[in-house]
Amino acid sequence: MDLLPIKRALISVTDKTGLEELSQTLARGNVEIVSTGGTKKRISASGIPVTAVSEVTGFPEILGGRVKTLHPRIHAGVLADKDQSSHMQVLEELSIKAFDLICVNLYDFARALEEKKNPRDLVEEIDIGGPTLLRAGAKNYHSLVVLPGPEFYPDFERECLTNDFRISLDFRRDMAVKTFALISEYDRLIAKGLAK
């Protein structure tokens, strides 16, 4: 589809820059927001309705936050191809709602390296769920849009306001390309950091 309506978003960000403004834009478009931990608290504090990921999954965040979004009720909603009737039928049968926006940025591994954290603490700064969501969202750019950092929020907001909360395929493809480049750089930094 060329213009994707934005009705449901998953937001889980380490860098909270621009989060309130983005959430307010989504609220103006009556977009349902699902979120995790600190991100959910920040969105709620600005008076915007938000649903906890644990309410969607029926499972609490566990292992000190290592496992939050790694769940079929999240990833089926991210990876479902909206142009495939069989995918949408499976979602309906399992009462899973599709996502239209994945807004995720990653744990700051570069900062952890600069702080010279010990190896046990350093590995806690390796994001797992974030890159998984970003890769899934970027792969499925025909059916959703992925925002991998606050620097992309203004362009996304302009797309929303210009196109009545529908995002063009060109924009979604561009975000997918930027997302894969970002994840590659993140993995390269981790490999280099752990090798030292």
C-alpha positions, 0 to 999 in steps of 0.5 A: 500500500502506498499510504499507510494509516497510522492507528497503532504504535509501539514506542520503547526508547532509551533516548527520550528526546522529543518523546512528548511531542511525538506522543502528542502528535500521535494522540491528535491522530487518535493513535493507540500507543503501546509502550514499555517501562520508563517510556510508558511512564514518561508518556503517561506523565504528559497526560496521554493514554498509553497501554503497557506491553505487559497488558498486550502480552499478558506477561510481565517484564522479567529478568531485570528488563531483559525480556519485555517485547520478545513475545508473539503478541508483539512480533506477530503484530509487527511482522504481519504483512497487511497485504496478505489475507492469510496473515491478517486472518491469523491475527484475527484468529489469535486476537492480535492487533497489528502495529503501524508504527515502531518507534525504538531507539537502542541502549547507549552502548557507546556511552557504556564503552566511554565509561569503561564499564566492567564486562559484566555491566557492559553486556547489560548495555547490549540491546536485544529487544530493540534491534529485534523490533527495529529489524522486524519493522524495517523488514516489514516496511510495506506494512508499517513505519519504523523510527529508529531515533529522535532525529526522524520524528519531525519528518514523521510528524510532517508526514502525519500532518500532511497526509492525514496520519498516513505515511508514504511508502517512500518514507517507510522505505527510507526509514527501513534503509536508515534502520538497517544501517543503524543496526549494522553500526550498533553491532559493529560497535559491540563487536569492537567493544567486546574485542578490547 
